[in-house]
């Protein structure tokens, strides 16, 4: 399945831009040539040379075979706009920001949300919890980045100095300097709002999923037995109910990944975060197809790989699956 | 001893369609059920209220342009016309109830025109997505064999791919620079709107196929088409409706996302495009809060309405979730 997903993704990524029948490479070269103010006689020649470099002069199927074989080796080609920078170099700048933001918020939301859902079902008639859940559930209906805009509005009216966009304080050097403590603080300060907007919105979904599973688990025979044995409430909750309800949540995790990745990309755009989402917008506005293809492929690959990873770890978490397979 | 009831006094058992009063048999139980499903009521109510505002706006809202002529909502949302040009960035404390944007468009009018446009994208895309998904689901469940295999592999391999990114590729390749029209947006989004419904409905069909009443119909010689449309469809409809509402929300999310990326219909004042222009011109830093708040509020209301509706429909489709009375 994983291989097929990767193949489908790379095929889509290869064919879609070519269906459009435009030539961003030639357009870019003509643009550059015109910017100089005089007509460069060699411009046609230059287009031809660059098309050869990109392999656009070969028949489509040869291009396709070359593309897929290169993509499998993670060679995503070179950017058109930022020639001769390779797409891999561009992605290397952005992916760490995206990955840390995405993974951290995913983990936080998953853990807190599941805990809330478990408590919600366990302490059934606790009004405080139910009142706290209402706004969180309402939040879960709206997209991440819309809530991000709301946060921006709120924070801007409270503290005009608070950084609303970008990922870090651009110091004297203008590029990240990880040895500087104030730089690291500025990274945290910049990352707080994007992280908050993703975490807060995803809490509700996990909480509801967990609550549903807890309802099922509470009806199981072993819960009745645990209660009959006179086990303390806390042990029953943590060792019996939560442990068994958490498993299906992991399945939900692998289903939600695609949506989360799309959501994180949009949040990055709202907050001007320096991850691959921001790079995607830039590449779109510059018609830089190799970079767009690279980002889309990388994220599709990452999501599929994470899904595969979750599927593979599932038997470790749930020994019943393993014994079934044997 | 109790006297035996006469045969004629045995209440008539309803035989389904076309017998007796439609209101009493179909609509009244529905209304009675709705009263027990506050989520569904709330969701429908919210959306109806929103749409009511839109209709009222189309009928009654008008403003004077700078030349003193009355303009309806369509005139007030044209940024390129002379009507707008003289009133950029007016705050909401004057004659325009929600102020005007940088192009001089009346923001209340933009909301009135934009809400149905955004909803239209969601409805078209979801209708195509659920329709195609349903056909594929029945094909997969009924033909089985390699047809089922292919459909399953395609669906399973598409679901992990982040949909928005593929849509970005499609939208950039289709019409770069000029942006798509509202209807083209809907069709683009519908391209990826079918795998989810197909998967959900297929598993329902597979379960339903083994039920007693379907078996009964099969044994009494009903054709496959008859079983699908007369026996299964009525029972599937809550699922289909729930997955339709979820698809509308998903499609609107995708459209607003694409628009926020700058890939939407540049000349249509949809909600997502209003958000895009806000991000693009960094309106917040210019303190144009009255331009940013309305689209956010409407989008939030729209999503919460759809969310409540789909939660309510889930309850219809899955009786285990129903509240004990």
Interface residues (C-beta under 8 A of the other chain):
Chain A: X1 X4 X5 X8 X9 X12 X13 X16 X17 X18 X19 X20 X22 X138 X140 X141 X142 X143 X145 X146 X149 X150 X152 X153 X156 X157 X164 X254 X255 X257 X258 X259 X261 X262 X265 X266 X269 X270 X280 X281 X284 X285 X287 X292 X293 X295 X296 X299 X300 X303 X304 X307
Chain B: X153 X154 X156 X157 X158 X159 X160 X161 X162 X163 X164 X165 X166 X168 X169 X170 X172 X173 X174 X176 X249 X253 X256 X257 X260 X261 X262 X263 X275 X278 X279 X284 X285 X289 X292 X293 X296 X299 X300 X303 X304 X306 X307 X308
